[in-house]
Amino acid sequence: MTFPSVLPDDARLASVVARPLFMRQEYGEIIKHMEAHQIENLAVPLIPDTEIRAIDEMIRRAWLLRDDANKLERDALSRLQALFARRGP
């Protein structure tokens, strides 16, 4: 997965973190519709590409570890079920 170093204009609206910040008016009310000109000067902080890639790698590693953990859990449950099946009631 790659991330652009500069977000296109509409991406500022799509950011999960940034959207709630600029979807509030001065008194805290939710704005139901917003135009690009209302946020064109809003600064959106971006982290360096190297950090984005490092985070991406950690997320992918976590997915693999979760998959491994799920497989180990299934194997352990199968072994327990087999053990109890051999012992009988």
Residue pairs with C-beta under 8 A, 6 or more apart in sequence:
1 56
3 49
3 52
3 56
4 11
5 46
5 49
6 46
7 15
7 44
7 46
9 36
9 40
10 36
12 18
12 39
12 42
12 44
13 19
13 34
13 36
13 39
15 44
18 42
18 44
22 34
22 38
22 39
22 42
23 30
23 31
23 34
24 30
24 31
25 31
